[in-house]
Amino acid sequence: MPERAHLLIVEDNRDQLEVYEEELEKEGYLIETSDTVVEAIRKIRKETYDVAIIDLKMPGLKPSEMGGEEVMEEILENSPSTQIIVVTGYGTSKLAREAFKEGVYDFIDKPINYDELRRIINNAILESRTSVQKINPFCPKTGVEPKIFGGRFKELRFFENKLKEAEESVCDHFLVLGDWGIGKTMLLREFKMLAQKRGCIASIVSLDEFGKDSTVLDGVECIIQGIFRDLPFASSKFETLTKQLTGLGISIAGTGFQYNQELSKSKLQPQALLYDTLLSLWEDIKKNKGKLMVVMLDDAYYFEPISEILTTIKQVLSHQIIIEKTKILFVIACLPEKWNEFISLKRHHPVGRYFLSKIALSPLSKEELVYTVEKTLEDTGITFSTEMLEKVYLYTQGHPFEMQVLCRNLYENQIAGKVDLAVWEKALQNTLEDLGKAIFDHWFNEASKGEGEILEVFAFQEIPLMKKEITQLLSEKGSRISSGNIGKYLQRLVSKKLLSKVERGKYEVSDKMFRAYIRLFKVENDNNDKR
């Protein structure tokens, strides 16, 4: 049986309290009453109520006849899930709505229509219990899909054009490049949904981390098994592919490739295995009436120990038989700096010439960020003030992961359903702690002692600095870094992407949240320790 709803009725007229109890007890509510503001506040601090029915005009603690307002303030501060129903004098509910619209569920005039009051109470109870059960909608975790996919309209149009091009002509395989937390995986998931809405088959391959002893064959196995894992059909639908692998002495189990004892793994050629697999896979896709297959390789930077696999993939996809007889579009998601390493002139430049089409993911625009936050908050009963949304963009600069972490902490600190500047400092501190554990600690620890001193100089600087300004600030701090080494440290910090060169001779911390982290957890903590 559902738990009985807990009601608090605050009314200074005791006769009226008895009428309330008589009318409402028959509904099965658990009712408590208070005929003074002091008693009401004491009960609110001790108990949690689903609904509070409050007479607005009653003696208060202050020299006023609006004691109901004081009870409302106590509820909003200490019991925000409690829904407030305000009882007003005859014909004054309109004025009360204008004066006390924040935090009040509904209003009712005297003399009270108890059928109407019961209806309001039942709706308020539902709202109270729903608001308690609602979870934080912001999801700053790898592998956990955020509630709202905001922005990226240009990228989605790009993908739709690539699908159309592949269906009507040839597949133009492409890259998705973006830094950490920028939303590469989420974009691939949107691509998958778009592809399948068009009747295509799509599979996202989440790549494993390969070790120094891994081989290209291990990488090919990972791709094949990843495709299998994410297909929308049961393995029984892929008879041609299963037959081909079985002929090689291979079966795909939940734990990976299984080889027959007679088969020596060393005899398998990675390129031939991938080529034959794609041909067999396409035959099965055609039988299942698929018009295009999209294979998306996520986290391709894991290929670093076996980077030759990119040449293998390129050679298979550029084979004339694959081009003419299949419709399989490959999408590779990677960190920009890793991809540049893969295709450097001394290593795999033919791969770079082959994968010319690309999406370079940038942070969300201010409009996209506001849209994402507001859509995420829909149906939660929580709102962010305009000033707070400005702050979120100012600090995160539209970085999706940082935005999710910051908004999650802001949401956790809401008061009476409102998130405004009053909760900013605490939420920011919690956010910087979270980002420190996730990535900022690693970034700062990668810097040498001298580089760390330079980063600390930037912690309190809102504008870019020239080398001579940095030298002066270091000198004022008593730093022993020589002028000659400062230039070297600056170049290293730029190569590590901890600093950016914004214009000729001027530098700034690339990530504004990282700058705030340095200020709070490195500079100020060090100063506190010295005291």
N, C-alpha and C positions, 0 to 999 in steps of 0.2 A: 504494500500500500504506500502511496506517496506520503511524504512527511507533511504534517499539518503546517499551514502557513502561520508565521509568527507576526502578529500585528501589535503596534504600539499606538495608542490613541492619546493625544495630548489636548486636553480641554479643561479650562478652569471652572466650568459649570458642572458640578457633580451630578445634577439631575440629567444633564445632557449626556454625561458619560454612561449613566445607567441605560439610557435609550440606545446609545451606540451598542452596548454589550447585548442588550435584548434583541436588537435587530440583526446583529452580525454573528452571535454565537451559534445560531441555527445553521450557519454555513460551515461549521466545523473548524473555524479559525481558532488558533491559540491567541487569546487577547490579553494584553496588559494595558493598564491605564495610568495616566499621570495627570494630576490637576494643578501642578506647579512646574515651572521651568526647571527649578533645581532638581526635583525628583526625576523629570524626563531626562535631563543630562546625565544624572547618575545611572539610570537604567541603560542609556545608550552606550555608556562607557563599559558597562558590564555585560550586555547582551547584544546579539546581532539580530536585527529584525528584517523581515522581508519587506514590510510596508510600514510607514509611519503616517498616521492621519493627524494633522496639526492644525489647531485653530490659530489663525494668524494673529488675531487681536486678543491678547491676554497679557496680564502683568508679567514683566520681565525682570531680569537681574539689574538692568540699567533703568533709569527713570524714563520709562517708555511704556506704551501700551501695545508694543509689537514684540512681545516675548516669544511668539511663534518663530520669528526670524532668528532668534538666538538658538532655538532648538534645531532649526534647519542648518545653521552654521556648524553646530556640533556634529550633526549627521554627515554633512558633506566632508568634514575634516576626518572623522574617525570611522565612518561606516558608509563608504560611497556606494556600496551595492544596495543599500536600503532605498527603496523608492518612496518619494515624498508626495503625499496628497495634501494640498493646502485647502483648508476650509475658510471661506471668506464671508463677510457680511452680505446681506441681500444686495444684489446688483453691483457688487464691487469686484467680481472675479476678473473683469477685463483690466481694471487698474492693477490688480495683483499680478496678472500675467505679465504685464509690461515691466513691473518693478522687480519681480522674482522669477523670471523665466529660466535663469541658470540653475540647473540642478533639481528642478521640480518636475515630477512626472505629470501631474494633472491638478486641476483646481475644481472645486465644487462650491456652489453658493448655499447659504442658508435661506430658507428652511431646506433641509436636506431631503432629496429624493433618494431613498435607500436602495431602490432597484438600480438607479444610476450609479450610486456609490459602490454597490456590489460588483457591477460591471467593471468599473474603474479599478477596484481592488484586484479582481481576478486577472486583469490584463497587467497590472503592476507586479503581481506575484510572478507571472510568467517572465516579465522583463528582468526582475530581480534575480531569479534563479538562472536565467540564460546568461546574464552578465557575469555571474560568478563562474559559470562553466566555460566561458569563452577563453581560449588560449591566445597567447601572444601571436599575432599573425606574421610577425617578421621572423625570417628563418635564415640567419647568417651561418649556415653550415654547409660544408662541401657535401654534395650528394643529396641535399634536401632542397627540393624545388620551392622557390618563393611563391607566395600566393598569387602575385600579379606579375605578368611579364610586361614591363613598361618600356615604351619607346621601341627602338630598333626597326622602325618602319622601313627605312632605306635598305637595311640588311635583308628583311623579309621579302621585299620586292626583288632584290638581287637574286635571292634563292628561287623565287617563283619564275624568274626569267631563265635561270639555269635549268630548271625542270622542263620548261617549255622547249628550250633549245635542245635538250637531250632527247626529248620525246620526238621532235621533228627532224633532228639532224644528228649530230654527234655529241658525246658527253664532253663537256669542258670542266674537267676536275679542278677544284679550287681549294684555297686555304682559308682558314679562319684564324687570324692572328690577334692576340691580345694578352695583356699582362695579367698577373694573378688577380683573381676575384672580379674580373671585368665582365664575366657572364658568358664565357665560351660554351660551357656545358649546357646552360639553360637555353642558349640560342640553338644549339644542336637539337635539343628536345622540341623546340618550336618548329625547327625544320622537319623533324620526323612527323609531327602532327600535320603540318602542311602537306607533306609528301603523301601521307596515307589518306588525307582527304581527297587528293587528286587520283586515288586509285593506285598509287605507287607502293612498293614495298620498301621499308626503311629499317636500318639496323644501326644502332650506336654501339661501337666497340670501345669499351673502357679499357685502355691498355694497362698492362701490368708493369711494375717497375722491374727492369731487367738488370741483372748483375754482370760483373766483369767476365764471367764464364759463359754467359748466354750467347747464343748463336742466332744467325738470321733465320734459321729454321724454327727456333723457339718463337721468334717474332711472327712468322707466318702462321704457326699453330695458334698463337694468341688471336690473330685476326680471324682465322676461320672459326675458332670456337666462339669468339665474341659475336660474329655474325649469326651463328646458330642460336646462341643464347637469346638474342634480342629479336628474332624473327617472330611475326605474329601467328605463324602456323606451327602445328606439331611437327616433329621430325619425320613422321610417317608420310608427310606431304612431299618430302624431298627424296624421292626414290633414286633419281639419277645420281645425286650427290652422295647419298649413302652407299650406293652400289660402287661408285668410283673409289671412295675411301676404303670400303671393305676390300675391294680388289687390290688395294695397296697394303692390306693387312692392318688397317687403322679403324678404330671405332672411337666415337666421341662420347665420353661419359661426363657426368657432372664434374668430375675432378680434372678433366683434361683429356688429351689424346691418349688412347690405349693402343699399344702396338702388339701384334702377334709375336710370339717368341721367335718365329722363323725370320721375321723382318728385322733387318739391321737399320736403325734410324739413320746411321751415317750414309746409307745408300740413297736416301731421299734428297732430291735437289729442291731447294726452297722455291726457286723461280718456277720450275715445272709443277710443283704442288699447288702453288697459288694460281697459276694459269689454268690447270685442269679443274681446280675447284670452282673458279669463276665461270668457266664454260658449263660445268654440270649444274651449278647453282642457277644459271640463267635458264637452262632447259626446264628446270623445275618451276621457276618463276613464271615462265610462259604457260606451263600446264595449269598453273593456278590463276591464269588470266591477269598476271601483273604486266604493266606496260613499261615499267622502269624500276630498277633497284638502286637504292641510295645507301652507300656504306660510309659511315662517318667514324673516323678514327679520332678519339678524344685523348688529350694529353700525350701528343706525339713526342714531346720532349723526353718521355721515357725511353725512346728509341736510341738515346745517346750512346749507350755501350754497343749497340748493334746498328749504327747509323747507315751501314751499307744496305739495310733493308729498304731504304727509300729509293735506292737505285733499282732494287728488285721490283718494287711496286711500280715504278715508272716504266721499266722495261715490259712488264706484263700488260699494263694498261695501254701502252703504245703499240702493242703487237697488232698486226693488221687483222687477224682473226677476231680478237677481242673487240676491236673497233667496229668491224663489220657485222658480227654475229651476236653481239650482246648490247644491252642497254644498262650498264652499271656505272653510276656516277659516284666517284670518290670525293669525300670532303675530309680534309686533314686539319685538325685544330692544334695549335702549338703556341708557345711563347715566342714573341718576335726574335729575341736575342738568340734563342736556341735554333730557330729556323735559319737565321743568318749564319750560325756556326755550321749547320748541316750543309749549306750550299756555298760555303766559302770556296774560292778559286782552287785551292789545293785539294779539295775533297770532292764534293758532289755537285759541281756547278751545273751539269746537265739536268739535274732534278729541278734546280731553280728556274731554268729555262722552260721546263715542261709545265710546272705549276705556276703559271704567270697570273692567272685570275686569283684575286684574293679579297677578303673582307678584313679591314683593319679596324678592330673594335676600339672605340674611344669611350670615355665616360658619358653618362647620360647628360643631356642638356638640363638646364634649370626647369624648363617646362615638363620634360619627361620625368624628372625626379618628383616634382610636385604631383603629377598625375599618378605616378606609381604609389607614392605614399598615401594619397587620398583614396585611391581605389583599394589599397590594402586595408585601410581603416573602415571601409564600408561595412555596415552591419555589426560593428564592434561597440558602438556607443561612445567611442573615444575620438576626440578631435585634436589636431595640432593647430596652434595659432599660426597666423601668417608670419609673424616674427620668428617663430620656431622653424618653420619651413625654410625661411631665409637663412637661418643659422645652419641648418642641416646641409644646405647646398654650399654655403660658404666654407664649411669645414671639410666636407667630403668631396667637393668639386664634382659631384655626380658619380663617384666611384660606387658601383652597385654593392659590393661586399661591405665596404665601410658604411654605406647608407643603411644597410640592413642591420648591422651591429648597433649603430647609433640609435636608429629608430626603435630597435628592440628595447634598449635601455630607457629611452624616453617613454615608451609605452608602459614599462614596468613602474615608472615613477609618476604616472598620471594621478591627478587629484580631482575627484568628482567628475571623471570623464574628460578632463581638460589637461592638455600638455602645453604649458607656456614657459616663459623664460624663468619662472621661479624654480623649475626643476632642472634647469640646464646644467649647472655646475656638477651636480651629483651624477647625472646621466653621462656627462662627458668623461668624468673620472672613471666610471665603470667601463665605458667604451674603450678608453685608452688602456685600461688593464686587460680587457679582452683582446684587443688588437695586439698588445704586447705579447701575450701568450701565443697568439696565432701567427704573428710574423714580425712585429717590430723588434722584439728582443733579438731575434736572429739577425735582422738587418744591422742593428747597432753593434752587436757582438762581432759582426764581420769586419767592422771598421777597426783600423789600428788605433793605438793610443792617440797619435797625432791627428788622425782623421776624426776621431771622436771629439777631440778638443775643438776642431773646426765646426763640427756639427752643433756643438753646444753654443758656439757663438751665434749661429743662426736661430737658436731657439726663441729668442726674444725679438727677432728682426722681422718686421712686416713687409719690408721692401727688399729687392735684390741688392747684393753687395758686390763691390769691386774688390780686387785683390788687396789694394792698398788699405781699404776700409777694414777688411778682415785682419790684415796685419796689425793695424792700429788697435782693434778690439782684443786681439790675442795678447798684445803687449800690455794693455790695461789690465788684463786678467793675470799677468805675470807668467804667461806661457814661455817656454824655452824653445819653441819651434823656430828654426831659422827662416829667414825670408825666402831663401832658396828652396827649402822643402815645402813651403806653403803651396807653391804652384804645382808640385808633384802630387801633394795630397788632394788638391782640388781636382786634378785630372782623374785620379783614382776614384774619388767620390762620384764624379760624373759617370765614369765607366761602370760603376756599381749601381747607377741610377738612384743614388741617395741625394745627389745634387743635380740640378739641371742648369745649363747655360742658357739664360733667357735672352740675352743679347750680348753684343761684343763686350767681353771682359766682365760681365755681371753674372752672379750665381744666386740661386735660391734653393731651399729644400724642395724637392720635387713633390712630396706628399705633405699636405698641410696638417693632416692628422698625425703624421710621423713627427712633424715639428712640435706639435702640442705634446706628444708623448715624451720627446726629449726634454722639453721644458719642465714637465711635471715630474717625470720619474728619473731623470738623470741629473739635471741641474739643480732643481729645488730639493730633491732628496739628498743630493751630495751636500748642499748648503746646510740642510737640517742636521746631517750627520756631523758636520764640522762644529756646529754649535753645541 
